Amino acid sequence: MGRIVMAFMTYLIRRGATWHFRFRLPDDLRGKVAPNRIPDHLGKLVNRKAGSFKHEITESLRTSDNSIARARVGVLISDSEFLVRDARRFLTEGAPRTLSPEVVEYLATRRVHELLAHDDALRVKGLGLDLRPMRHAALAGLTIGGSPPETIPVTGVAAKPQGMTVDDWELLSFATDRGNDQLKVGVAFGRAPDWVQQALAEALADRRVLIDPDSAEWRELERAFLGATQQAFQAMQSRNSGIFAPTPSKPLDPAEKLGPHLSEAFAAWKTGALVPGAKVPAANSAAEAEYAVRRFRELYGDVRIGAITREQARGFRDSLWRLPTRLPETIERLRLPDILARSDLGRFPRRAPGTLGKHITLISSIVEKAARAHDLAFKGTGWANPFNGLRPEVQSERERQSFQPDELEALFGSPIYATGARPRGGAGEASFWLPLLGLLTGARLGELCQLRLCDVKLNGQAGLYLDIGTSGGRTVKTATSRRRIPLHPALMEIGFPAYLAVRRSETRIEDDLLFSGLAVRGGRAPGAQWSKWFSRWRTEHLKLASEEERKDFHSFRHTFKDMCREAAIEEEVHDALTGHAGGGVGRRYGNAGVPLAVLTEAVARIKVPDVVARLRWMTVIDKP
């Protein structure tokens, strides 16, 4: 342990009362001249004014506490090592390729085919130009002897003449010669005409690929497109001179071996249509997956799943790891490269390894299932999932923890409970009741936020209980999550029955949400925004935050389990209350589930904290 602390201390310096992070760049980069064009995410390593790599990176850790500084410096060390590795790769290999040489060759061959196929169609149909009246008027009725026929006959065509007119032929010859002259200039000066570059941009857009126009890869594509266009125009000139020039066959698109675009794979996965028998993902999972897919596309475009490289998968993981959480809306809606290029990201919280792992798992699952659905492994591409093995390691000590007594005092002694305050993001009465229900039922936040009025039920002997299930479109995490949770007597004393009565007086519809402020927005599950609000309120307003602990709403569930153990409730019973799958074969014998009466008796044995026992809900609350 001492070695780890000493290693971290080499990256820490103190300026005044504040600790700072310092990372010295390795000798092969430190002070060396930097390329004029460098990927945006490597800008942190470069002194733009001097045009060279920095000697070191420094960043304020915004704390005077050495233990907090050590906790924060770990991710910065990892982030800086990622940047050094990427800088070395960029200097030796250049920017990673987006398109394989096979695809570049295909795009060039297709360009020749499309231009000549279009020319074929034009010569068969013609434009129908007829400037004879104008010529006759200009020549005062004189005719030009020995002129070619006004139409070129087409075999098998009925009486109405079709094909190129003389005027069509002259216009096409003029346009072809002019275009070929521009192409010769483009070859001589090494830059394709604008109309060729536009055609290239459209070809890439058709494949949903993003390539920097200033990159070496773009210049390679530009040369290939320029050469293909010149080849087609030379063939068209030969045709204008009466020399036969065949149209090559349409080439086979290599992408047909690479499966659907990522967006198409996601759309099929979201509806459960990707593979037979697949489940429709829960709303939260679909929203998280959509976020991951969107961020990947912002980096690399909407590529086909079989074209995603290991380099891109690793780059996506590393970029997402550098992306902070709780960004303001004005920053959050920017493209990922634009966000990572900002210099003010250090003031926002770091992404948890578990959250990053969830995004990698989701996009990996989508790609894996789409590849299986389209048999990529059997199409000679040597396909393997590029996201395999890229999940970050999550240390066991970072598991969520229970709330301590002093933290519960701060939570339930806050203005929400002391003076009836209702903060803007707390969704009205949800800000009062959700923490209490989380503490005294052990239910997950998603389960509580989906509750409808009809899900709070009354049993003659057991009293009020929550019916956690899937009716009414609700979702649960696992099969064992379907359960009944008796409400603790303390909730009755605090005033939950009174709240129920008030809520039912507001609506006669029993299918309405128990907490009306938790409306579904943007396809996300009820309470998604509330969860973010609770984290901000707990950390920013109550100052209940620690770099070395992981606590959030789910910590109420851990606290409930602790209270169950303190009340000497059998593991089988408190597992039934929280919806955990219990161990042991014996639990699968006899009637399924623990009787409601047993659950009710067990809940009543739980001793609630004094700060909670003193609370009372007011039927009329003055909002600040």
C-alpha positions as CSV (number, residue, x, y, z in Angstrom):
1,M,0.0,0.0,0.0
2,G,2.9,2.3,0.9
3,R,4.3,1.9,-2.6
4,I,1.0,2.8,-4.2
5,V,0.8,6.0,-2.1
6,M,4.4,7.0,-3.0
7,A,3.7,6.4,-6.7
8,F,0.7,8.7,-6.5
9,M,2.7,11.3,-4.7
10,T,5.1,11.6,-7.7
11,Y,2.1,13.0,-9.6
12,L,1.1,15.5,-6.8
13,I,2.4,19.0,-6.1
14,R,1.2,21.5,-3.7
15,R,0.7,25.1,-4.7
16,G,-0.4,27.2,-1.7
17,A,-3.1,25.2,0.1
18,T,-4.3,23.4,-3.1
19,W,-3.0,20.1,-4.5
20,H,-2.3,19.9,-8.2
21,F,-1.8,17.0,-10.6
22,R,1.6,17.0,-12.5
23,F,2.4,14.5,-15.3
24,R,5.8,14.8,-17.0
25,L,5.7,13.8,-20.7
26,P,8.2,11.1,-21.7
27,D,11.5,12.0,-23.4
28,D,10.3,11.0,-26.9
29,L,7.6,13.7,-26.7
30,R,8.7,16.3,-24.2
31,G,9.5,19.6,-26.0
32,K,9.5,18.0,-29.4
33,V,8.0,19.8,-32.4
34,A,4.3,19.0,-32.9
35,P,2.7,18.5,-36.3
36,N,0.6,21.4,-37.5
37,R,-2.5,19.3,-37.6
38,I,-3.0,17.0,-34.7
39,P,-6.2,15.3,-33.4
40,D,-8.3,17.5,-31.2
41,H,-8.1,15.2,-28.2
42,L,-4.3,15.4,-28.2
43,G,-4.4,19.2,-27.8
44,K,-3.9,18.8,-24.1
45,L,-0.3,17.7,-24.8
46,V,0.6,20.5,-27.1
47,N,1.7,24.1,-26.5
48,R,-0.1,25.7,-29.5
49,K,1.9,29.0,-29.4
50,A,5.3,27.2,-29.3
51,G,4.2,24.6,-31.8
52,S,5.7,21.8,-29.6
53,F,4.7,19.2,-27.1
54,K,4.6,20.4,-23.5
55,H,7.1,19.3,-20.9
56,E,4.4,18.5,-18.4
57,I,0.6,18.6,-17.8
58,T,-0.7,20.3,-14.7
59,E,-4.2,20.6,-13.4
60,S,-5.7,21.8,-10.1
61,L,-7.3,19.0,-8.1
62,R,-9.4,21.7,-6.2
63,T,-8.8,20.3,-2.8
64,S,-6.4,20.8,0.2
65,D,-7.1,17.3,1.5
66,N,-4.2,14.9,0.6
67,S,-6.5,11.8,0.7
68,I,-9.0,13.3,-1.7
69,A,-6.2,14.5,-4.0
70,R,-4.8,10.9,-4.1
71,A,-8.3,9.6,-4.9
72,R,-8.7,12.1,-7.8
73,V,-5.2,11.7,-9.3
74,G,-5.7,8.1,-10.3
75,V,-8.0,8.7,-13.2
76,L,-5.9,11.7,-14.3
77,I,-2.8,9.4,-14.5
78,S,-4.8,6.9,-16.6
79,D,-6.1,9.6,-18.8
80,S,-2.7,11.1,-19.4
81,E,-1.2,7.7,-20.2
82,F,-4.0,7.2,-22.8
83,L,-3.0,10.5,-24.4
84,V,0.7,9.7,-24.6
85,R,-0.1,6.3,-26.2
86,D,-2.4,7.9,-28.8
87,A,0.2,10.6,-29.5
88,R,2.9,8.1,-30.1
89,R,0.6,6.1,-32.4
90,F,-0.4,9.2,-34.3
91,L,3.3,10.3,-34.8
92,T,4.3,6.8,-36.1
93,E,1.2,5.7,-38.0
94,G,-0.7,8.9,-38.7
95,A,-4.4,9.1,-38.1
96,P,-6.1,5.6,-38.1
97,R,-7.7,4.7,-41.4
98,T,-11.5,4.8,-41.7
99,L,-11.8,2.9,-45.0
100,S,-9.8,-0.2,-46.1
101,P,-7.9,-0.2,-49.4
102,E,-10.5,-2.6,-50.7
103,V,-13.3,-0.1,-50.1
104,V,-11.3,2.7,-51.7
105,E,-10.8,0.6,-54.8
106,Y,-14.5,-0.2,-54.8
107,L,-15.5,3.5,-54.6
108,A,-13.2,4.4,-57.5
109,T,-14.4,1.5,-59.7
110,R,-18.0,2.4,-58.9
111,R,-17.3,6.0,-59.9
112,V,-16.2,4.8,-63.4
113,H,-19.3,2.5,-63.7
114,E,-21.8,5.2,-62.6
115,L,-20.4,7.9,-65.0
116,L,-20.4,5.6,-68.0
117,A,-23.7,4.0,-67.2
118,H,-25.2,7.5,-67.0
119,D,-23.6,8.4,-70.3
120,D,-25.1,5.2,-71.9
121,A,-28.6,6.2,-70.8
122,L,-28.1,9.7,-72.1
123,R,-27.0,8.5,-75.5
124,V,-30.0,6.1,-75.8
125,K,-32.6,8.6,-74.7
126,G,-31.0,11.9,-75.7
127,L,-31.8,15.3,-74.4
128,G,-34.1,16.3,-77.3
129,L,-32.3,19.5,-78.2
130,D,-33.4,20.9,-81.5
131,L,-31.8,24.3,-82.4
132,R,-32.7,24.1,-86.1
133,P,-35.2,27.0,-85.9
134,M,-32.6,29.2,-84.4
135,R,-30.0,28.2,-87.0
136,H,-32.5,28.8,-89.8
137,A,-33.3,32.2,-88.5
138,A,-29.6,33.0,-88.1
139,L,-28.8,31.8,-91.7
140,A,-31.8,33.4,-93.2
141,G,-33.2,30.1,-94.4
142,L,-29.9,28.7,-95.7
143,T,-29.1,25.1,-94.8
144,I,-25.8,23.4,-94.2
145,G,-25.2,20.7,-96.7
146,G,-23.8,17.3,-95.7
147,S,-24.9,17.6,-92.1
148,P,-25.3,14.4,-90.1
149,P,-28.8,13.0,-89.6
150,E,-30.9,14.9,-87.0
151,T,-31.4,11.7,-85.0
152,I,-29.4,8.5,-84.6
153,P,-31.8,5.6,-85.2
154,V,-32.3,3.1,-82.4
155,T,-33.0,-0.5,-83.5
156,G,-36.4,-1.8,-82.5
157,V,-37.8,1.7,-81.8
158,A,-41.2,2.5,-83.3
159,A,-42.0,5.4,-85.5
160,K,-41.2,8.1,-83.0
161,P,-37.5,8.9,-83.3
162,Q,-35.3,8.6,-80.2
163,G,-31.7,9.0,-79.3
164,M,-29.2,11.8,-79.6
165,T,-29.8,14.7,-81.8
166,V,-26.9,16.6,-83.5
167,D,-27.4,19.4,-80.9
168,D,-27.3,16.8,-78.1
169,W,-24.0,15.4,-79.5
170,E,-22.4,18.8,-79.8
171,L,-23.4,19.8,-76.3
172,L,-22.2,16.6,-74.8
173,S,-18.9,16.8,-76.7
174,F,-18.4,20.4,-75.4
175,A,-19.2,19.4,-71.8
176,T,-17.0,16.3,-71.9
177,D,-14.0,18.2,-73.4
178,R,-14.4,21.0,-70.8
179,G,-14.7,18.5,-68.0
180,N,-11.6,16.6,-69.2
181,D,-9.6,19.8,-69.4
182,Q,-10.5,20.6,-65.7
183,L,-9.5,17.0,-64.8
184,K,-6.1,17.4,-66.4
185,V,-5.5,20.6,-64.5
186,G,-6.6,18.8,-61.3
187,V,-4.1,16.0,-61.9
188,A,-1.3,18.5,-62.7
189,F,-1.9,20.5,-59.5
190,G,-2.8,17.5,-57.3
191,R,-6.2,18.8,-56.4
192,A,-9.5,17.5,-57.8
193,P,-12.0,20.1,-59.1
194,D,-14.8,21.1,-56.7
195,W,-17.4,19.0,-58.5
196,V,-15.3,15.9,-58.1
197,Q,-14.8,16.6,-54.4
198,Q,-18.5,17.1,-54.0
199,A,-19.1,13.7,-55.6
200,L,-16.6,12.2,-53.2
201,A,-18.3,13.8,-50.2
202,E,-21.7,12.4,-51.4
203,A,-20.2,8.9,-51.8
204,L,-18.9,9.0,-48.2
205,A,-22.1,10.4,-46.9
206,D,-23.9,7.6,-48.6
207,R,-21.8,5.2,-46.6
208,R,-22.3,7.3,-43.5
209,V,-18.5,7.8,-43.0
210,L,-16.8,10.8,-41.5
211,I,-13.3,11.7,-42.8
212,D,-11.5,15.0,-42.2
213,P,-11.0,16.8,-45.5
214,D,-7.6,17.9,-44.3
215,S,-6.4,14.3,-43.5
216,A,-4.0,12.2,-45.6
217,E,-6.8,9.6,-46.0
218,W,-9.1,12.2,-47.7
219,R,-6.2,13.1,-50.1
220,E,-5.8,9.5,-51.0
221,L,-9.5,9.1,-51.7
222,E,-9.5,12.4,-53.6
223,R,-6.7,11.1,-55.9
224,A,-8.5,7.8,-56.4
225,F,-11.8,9.6,-57.3
226,L,-9.9,12.1,-59.6
227,G,-8.3,9.2,-61.5
228,A,-11.6,7.3,-61.8
229,T,-13.4,10.4,-63.0
230,Q,-10.7,11.1,-65.6
231,Q,-10.8,7.5,-66.8
232,A,-14.6,7.8,-67.3
233,F,-14.3,11.1,-69.2
234,Q,-11.6,9.8,-71.5
235,A,-13.9,6.9,-72.4
236,M,-16.8,9.4,-73.0
237,Q,-14.5,11.4,-75.4
238,S,-13.7,8.2,-77.3
239,R,-17.4,7.6,-77.7
240,N,-17.9,11.2,-78.9
241,S,-15.2,10.5,-81.6
242,G,-17.0,7.3,-82.7
243,I,-14.7,4.8,-80.8
244,F,-16.4,2.1,-78.9
245,A,-15.7,2.3,-75.1
246,P,-17.6,-0.3,-73.0
247,T,-19.1,0.4,-69.6
248,P,-17.5,-1.8,-66.9
249,S,-19.8,-4.0,-64.8
250,K,-21.0,-2.7,-61.5
251,P,-18.5,-3.8,-58.8
252,L,-19.6,-5.8,-55.7
253,D,-19.7,-3.6,-52.6
254,P,-17.4,-5.0,-49.9
255,A,-19.8,-3.6,-47.4
256,E,-22.3,-6.4,-48.3
257,K,-20.0,-8.6,-46.3
258,L,-20.0,-6.2,-43.4
259,G,-23.6,-6.3,-42.2
260,P,-25.9,-3.4,-41.4
261,H,-25.0,0.1,-40.4
262,L,-24.7,0.6,-36.6
263,S,-27.8,2.8,-36.5
264,E,-29.8,0.0,-38.4
265,A,-28.5,-2.6,-36.0
266,F,-29.5,-0.5,-33.0
267,A,-33.0,0.1,-34.4
268,A,-33.5,-3.6,-34.8
269,W,-32.1,-4.4,-31.4
270,K,-34.3,-1.8,-29.8
271,T,-37.5,-3.5,-31.1
272,G,-36.3,-7.0,-30.4
273,A,-36.1,-7.8,-34.1
274,L,-32.4,-8.4,-34.4
275,V,-32.4,-12.2,-33.6
276,P,-35.4,-14.5,-33.2
277,G,-36.7,-14.7,-29.6
278,A,-34.8,-11.6,-28.5
279,K,-36.4,-9.5,-25.7
280,V,-37.3,-5.9,-26.2
281,P,-34.9,-4.0,-23.9
282,A,-36.1,-2.0,-21.0
283,A,-36.5,1.7,-21.6
284,N,-33.5,2.6,-19.5
285,S,-31.3,0.1,-21.3
286,A,-32.5,1.4,-24.7
287,A,-31.8,5.0,-23.7
288,E,-28.3,4.1,-22.5
289,A,-27.6,2.1,-25.7
290,E,-28.9,5.0,-27.9
291,Y,-26.5,7.3,-26.0
292,A,-23.5,5.0,-26.6
293,V,-24.4,4.6,-30.3
294,R,-24.8,8.3,-30.8
295,R,-21.4,9.1,-29.2
296,F,-19.7,6.4,-31.4
297,R,-21.3,7.8,-34.5
298,E,-20.0,11.3,-33.6
299,L,-16.5,9.9,-33.5
300,Y,-16.5,7.6,-36.6
301,G,-19.8,8.0,-38.4
302,D,-22.5,5.4,-39.0
303,V,-20.2,2.7,-40.1
304,R,-21.3,-0.9,-40.9
305,I,-20.8,-3.2,-37.9
306,G,-18.3,-5.4,-39.7
307,A,-16.1,-2.4,-40.5
308,I,-15.7,-1.3,-36.9
309,T,-12.0,-1.8,-36.1
310,R,-10.4,-2.6,-32.8
311,E,-8.7,0.8,-33.0
312,Q,-12.1,2.5,-33.3
313,A,-13.5,0.4,-30.4
314,R,-10.6,1.2,-28.2
315,G,-10.7,4.9,-29.2
316,F,-14.4,5.0,-28.4
317,R,-13.8,3.5,-24.9
318,D,-11.0,5.9,-24.2
319,S,-12.9,9.0,-25.4
320,L,-16.0,8.0,-23.4
321,W,-13.8,7.6,-20.3
322,R,-12.6,11.2,-20.7
323,L,-16.1,12.5,-21.1
324,P,-17.3,13.8,-17.7
325,T,-20.8,13.5,-16.3
326,R,-23.4,16.1,-15.3
327,L,-22.5,18.4,-18.1
328,P,-24.6,21.5,-18.8
329,E,-27.1,21.1,-21.6
330,T,-25.2,23.5,-23.7
331,I,-22.1,21.3,-23.6
332,E,-23.9,17.9,-23.5
333,R,-25.6,18.5,-26.9
334,L,-22.2,19.1,-28.6
335,R,-20.5,16.4,-30.7
336,L,-18.1,14.2,-28.7
337,P,-14.9,15.5,-30.5
338,D,-16.0,19.1,-29.8
339,I,-16.7,18.3,-26.1
340,L,-13.3,16.6,-25.6
341,A,-11.5,19.6,-27.2
342,R,-12.7,21.9,-24.4
343,S,-10.3,23.0,-21.7
344,D,-12.8,23.3,-18.9
345,L,-13.8,19.7,-18.4
346,G,-11.8,19.3,-15.2
347,R,-14.5,21.1,-13.2
348,F,-17.1,18.3,-13.9
349,P,-17.3,14.9,-12.2
350,R,-15.6,11.9,-13.7
351,R,-17.5,9.1,-15.3
352,A,-17.7,6.0,-13.0
353,P,-16.0,2.9,-14.4
354,G,-19.3,1.0,-13.9
355,T,-21.1,3.5,-16.1
356,L,-18.5,3.2,-18.8
357,G,-18.6,-0.5,-18.6
358,K,-22.4,-0.5,-19.1
359,H,-22.0,1.6,-22.3
360,I,-19.3,-0.7,-23.7
361,T,-21.4,-3.8,-22.8
362,L,-24.5,-2.4,-24.6
363,I,-22.8,-1.4,-27.8
364,S,-20.8,-4.7,-27.8
365,S,-24.1,-6.7,-27.4
366,I,-25.7,-4.8,-30.3
367,V,-22.8,-5.5,-32.6
368,E,-22.5,-9.1,-31.5
369,K,-26.2,-9.9,-32.1
370,A,-26.2,-8.0,-35.4
371,A,-23.1,-9.9,-36.6
372,R,-24.8,-13.2,-35.6
373,A,-28.0,-12.2,-37.4
374,H,-26.1,-11.5,-40.6
375,D,-23.6,-14.4,-40.4
376,L,-20.5,-12.2,-40.5
377,A,-18.3,-14.9,-39.1
378,F,-19.1,-17.1,-42.2
379,K,-18.5,-14.5,-44.9
380,G,-14.7,-14.7,-45.1
381,T,-14.0,-11.5,-43.3
382,G,-12.4,-13.1,-40.2
383,W,-14.8,-11.0,-38.1
384,A,-14.4,-10.8,-34.3
385,N,-16.2,-8.5,-31.9
386,P,-13.9,-5.4,-31.6
387,F,-15.3,-4.5,-28.2
388,N,-14.4,-7.8,-26.5
389,G,-12.3,-7.3,-23.5
390,L,-12.6,-3.5,-23.4
391,R,-14.7,-3.2,-20.3
392,P,-12.9,-1.3,-17.6
393,E,-12.1,-3.1,-14.3
394,V,-14.4,-2.1,-11.5
395,Q,-12.7,-2.3,-8.1
396,S,-14.7,-4.1,-5.4
397,E,-14.1,-1.3,-2.9
398,R,-16.1,1.0,-5.2
399,E,-19.3,-0.9,-4.6
400,R,-22.2,1.2,-3.4
401,Q,-22.3,1.6,0.4
402,S,-24.9,2.2,3.0
403,F,-25.7,5.6,4.4
404,Q,-24.3,6.3,7.9
405,P,-26.4,7.7,10.7
406,D,-25.0,11.3,10.3
407,E,-25.8,11.2,6.6
408,L,-29.4,10.1,7.3
409,E,-29.6,13.0,9.8
410,A,-28.5,15.4,7.1
411,L,-30.8,13.9,4.4
412,F,-34.0,13.8,6.5
413,G,-33.2,17.0,8.4
414,S,-32.9,19.0,5.2
415,P,-35.4,21.8,4.3
416,I,-37.5,19.3,2.3
417,Y,-38.5,17.6,5.6
418,A,-37.9,20.4,8.1
419,T,-39.7,23.4,6.4
420,G,-41.6,21.8,3.5
421,A,-39.3,23.0,0.8
422,R,-39.9,21.5,-2.6
423,P,-36.8,22.1,-4.9
424,R,-37.5,22.6,-8.6
425,G,-36.0,19.3,-9.8
426,G,-37.5,17.2,-7.0
427,A,-40.9,16.6,-8.7
428,G,-43.0,17.9,-5.9
429,E,-44.0,15.3,-3.3
430,A,-41.6,12.8,-4.8
431,S,-38.8,14.7,-3.2
432,F,-40.3,13.9,0.2
433,W,-41.5,10.4,-0.2
434,L,-39.1,8.6,-2.5
435,P,-36.1,8.7,-0.1
436,L,-38.4,7.5,2.7
437,L,-39.8,4.7,0.6
438,G,-36.3,3.8,-0.5
439,L,-35.1,3.6,3.1
440,L,-38.1,1.7,4.5
441,T,-38.9,-0.7,1.7
442,G,-35.5,-1.3,0.1
443,A,-37.1,-1.0,-3.4
444,R,-35.1,0.2,-6.3
445,L,-35.6,3.8,-7.5
446,G,-36.9,2.6,-10.9
447,E,-39.5,0.4,-9.1
448,L,-40.7,3.2,-7.0
449,C,-40.9,5.7,-9.8
450,Q,-43.1,3.4,-11.9
451,L,-45.7,2.9,-9.1
452,R,-49.3,3.8,-10.0
453,L,-52.0,4.5,-7.5
454,C,-53.4,1.0,-8.1
455,D,-50.1,-0.6,-7.2
456,V,-50.5,0.5,-3.5
457,K,-52.8,-2.2,-2.3
458,L,-54.6,-3.0,1.0
459,N,-54.7,-6.4,2.6
460,G,-57.2,-6.9,5.5
461,Q,-54.6,-8.3,7.8
462,A,-51.3,-7.0,6.4
463,G,-52.4,-3.4,5.7
464,L,-50.9,-1.4,2.9
465,Y,-48.3,-2.9,0.7
466,L,-46.5,-2.1,-2.6
467,D,-47.2,-4.5,-5.6
468,I,-43.9,-4.5,-7.6
469,G,-44.6,-6.1,-10.9
470,T,-44.9,-5.7,-14.7
471,S,-48.6,-4.8,-15.1
472,G,-49.4,-1.6,-16.8
473,G,-46.2,-1.6,-18.9
474,R,-43.9,-1.5,-15.9
475,T,-40.5,-3.2,-16.0
476,V,-38.5,-5.1,-13.3
477,K,-34.8,-6.0,-13.2
478,T,-35.2,-9.8,-12.7
479,A,-37.9,-12.4,-12.3
480,T,-37.4,-12.3,-8.5
481,S,-38.0,-8.6,-8.5
482,R,-41.8,-9.3,-8.7
483,R,-42.9,-9.1,-5.1
484,R,-45.1,-7.5,-2.4
485,I,-43.5,-5.1,0.1
486,P,-45.6,-4.3,3.3
487,L,-45.3,-0.7,4.3
488,H,-43.5,0.0,7.6
489,P,-45.7,1.4,10.4
490,A,-43.5,4.5,10.5
491,L,-44.8,5.4,7.0
492,M,-48.3,5.3,8.4
493,E,-47.3,7.6,11.2
494,I,-45.5,10.0,8.9
495,G,-48.6,10.4,6.8
496,F,-48.4,8.1,3.7
497,P,-52.2,7.2,3.8
498,A,-53.0,11.0,3.9
499,Y,-50.8,11.5,0.9
500,L,-52.6,8.7,-0.9
501,A,-55.9,10.3,-0.2
502,V,-54.8,13.7,-1.5
503,R,-53.3,12.1,-4.7
504,R,-56.6,10.2,-5.3
505,S,-58.5,13.4,-4.9
506,E,-56.4,14.9,-7.7
507,T,-57.2,12.1,-10.2
508,R,-59.9,9.5,-10.5
509,I,-57.6,7.3,-12.6
510,E,-56.0,4.5,-10.6
511,D,-53.5,3.9,-13.4
512,D,-52.0,7.4,-12.9
513,L,-48.5,7.6,-11.4
514,L,-48.3,7.7,-7.6
515,F,-46.1,10.8,-8.0
516,S,-47.5,13.0,-10.8
517,G,-44.2,14.9,-11.2
518,L,-42.4,11.8,-12.6
519,A,-43.7,12.0,-16.1
520,V,-42.0,10.1,-18.9
521,R,-39.8,12.3,-21.0
522,G,-37.9,11.5,-24.2
523,G,-38.7,7.8,-24.1
524,R,-36.7,7.4,-20.8
525,A,-38.1,5.7,-17.7
526,P,-40.0,7.6,-15.1
527,G,-37.6,9.1,-12.6
528,A,-34.6,9.3,-14.9
529,Q,-34.3,13.0,-14.4
530,W,-35.2,12.7,-10.7
531,S,-32.2,10.5,-10.1
532,K,-29.9,13.1,-11.5
533,W,-31.6,15.8,-9.4
534,F,-31.2,13.6,-6.2
535,S,-27.5,13.2,-6.8
536,R,-27.0,16.9,-7.4
537,W,-29.1,17.8,-4.3
538,R,-27.2,15.3,-2.1
539,T,-23.7,16.4,-3.2
540,E,-24.1,20.1,-3.9
541,H,-26.7,21.2,-1.4
542,L,-26.2,18.8,1.5
543,K,-22.4,18.3,0.8
544,L,-22.8,14.5,1.2
545,A,-20.0,13.5,-1.2
546,S,-16.8,11.6,-0.9
547,E,-14.2,10.6,-3.5
548,E,-13.5,7.4,-1.7
549,E,-17.1,6.2,-1.3
550,R,-19.8,5.4,-3.8
551,K,-23.2,6.5,-2.5
552,D,-26.4,7.3,-4.4
553,F,-30.1,6.5,-4.1
554,H,-29.3,2.8,-4.3
555,S,-27.5,3.2,-0.9
556,F,-31.0,3.3,0.7
557,R,-31.4,-0.3,-0.5
558,H,-28.1,-1.2,1.2
559,T,-29.2,0.6,4.4
560,F,-32.5,-1.3,4.4
561,K,-30.6,-4.6,4.2
562,D,-28.5,-3.5,7.2
563,M,-31.6,-2.6,9.2
564,C,-33.1,-6.0,8.3
565,R,-30.0,-7.8,9.7
566,E,-30.0,-5.6,12.8
567,A,-33.6,-6.7,13.4
568,A,-32.5,-10.4,13.1
569,I,-34.8,-11.0,10.1
570,E,-34.0,-14.2,8.3
571,E,-32.0,-13.9,5.0
572,E,-34.8,-15.6,3.1
573,V,-37.3,-13.1,4.3
574,H,-35.3,-9.9,3.6
575,D,-34.3,-11.3,0.2
576,A,-38.0,-11.7,-0.5
577,L,-38.6,-8.1,0.6
578,T,-35.8,-6.7,-1.7
579,G,-36.4,-9.1,-4.6
580,H,-32.9,-10.8,-4.4
581,A,-32.5,-14.3,-5.7
582,G,-31.7,-16.4,-2.6
583,G,-29.2,-19.3,-2.6
584,G,-29.9,-22.9,-1.7
585,V,-31.9,-25.6,-3.3
586,G,-34.3,-25.8,-0.4
587,R,-35.9,-22.4,-1.3
588,R,-37.3,-23.9,-4.5
589,Y,-39.4,-26.5,-2.6
590,G,-43.0,-25.8,-1.4
591,N,-45.2,-22.9,-2.4
592,A,-43.4,-20.1,-4.1
593,G,-42.8,-16.9,-2.1
594,V,-42.8,-15.9,1.6
595,P,-46.4,-15.3,2.9
596,L,-47.4,-11.6,3.1
597,A,-48.2,-12.0,6.8
598,V,-44.7,-13.1,7.5
599,L,-43.3,-10.2,5.5
600,T,-45.5,-7.8,7.4
601,E,-44.4,-9.1,10.8
602,A,-40.7,-8.9,9.7
603,V,-41.0,-5.3,8.5
604,A,-42.6,-4.2,11.7
605,R,-39.5,-5.4,13.6
606,I,-37.2,-3.0,11.7
607,K,-36.2,-0.1,13.9
608,V,-36.2,3.2,12.0
609,P,-33.7,6.0,12.7
610,D,-34.9,8.6,15.2
611,V,-34.7,11.4,12.6
612,V,-37.2,9.5,10.4
613,A,-39.5,8.5,13.2
614,R,-40.0,12.2,14.1
615,L,-41.1,13.2,10.5
616,R,-44.7,14.2,9.6
617,W,-46.1,15.0,6.2
618,M,-48.1,18.1,5.9
619,T,-51.2,18.0,3.6
620,V,-50.7,21.7,2.7
621,I,-47.1,22.7,1.9
622,D,-46.0,26.2,1.1
623,K,-43.4,26.0,-1.6
624,P,-40.6,28.5,-1.3
